[in-house]
Amino acid sequence: MFLGDSGSTLLGFLLAWILIDSSQGSQPVIQPVHALWFFALPLIDTVSLLIRRPLSGKSAFTPGLDHFHHRLIRAGYSRKKAVLIMYGLASIFASIGVISNYVGLDESVMFWLFMLIFGLYMLATKEQAAQETA
């Protein structure tokens, strides 16, 4: 399904609203840090682009082929396999969020673990990002 810019923006807004609402108030359903884990894959992809594009002299809002799914396809995966890989990773990240919320893991541990995964993604894609800007 192709959502387009406005459809993607609306979907992201609604999902963010639900997660913010679920983590705030007098009786939150989840801790705020766990919302990171439910949004991990698109959040990591988006923030990495918002960092990399301006550093390479591009607008952060220009379209490009540097999103995670494009990287998977260039790595040789079919579109179907790329989607399945992304579903799998998103499910793993969301499961980490649910389980850590259920067992009551410390929020700071979950935050720094998330930042570690983000840093590893940035390192793992650094060389490919340099080639894309050259």
C-alpha positions, 0 to 999 in steps of 0.5 A: 500500500502506498500512503504518500507523504500525507498518509504517512504523516497522518499514520505517524501522528496517530501512532505517536499520539497513541503511544504518548497517551499510553505513557502519560497521565495518572495511570500510564499503561507503559513507561515512556521509554518503552514507546521507543521500542514500539517505534524503534525501526522507523525511529532509528531510520528517520533519526539517522537520516535527519543526522546524516543528510544535513552532515552531507550538505543535503536538506533533511527533508529531501527524498532519497534512497538511503532508507532502511528498506532501500539498503536491504534491497541494495544488499540483494534482498527481494522486496518481499524479503525486505518487508519480512525482515523489517516486520521481523525486526519491528516485532523483535523490538516491540517484544523487547518493549512489551517484555521489559515493561511487563517485568519492570526493567529499569527505564535508564537501562532500556534507554541506553540499550536503545541508544546502543542499538541506534549507535550500532546501526549508525556505525554499520551503515556509515560506510554505505552512507559515505558511498551514497553521498560521494 
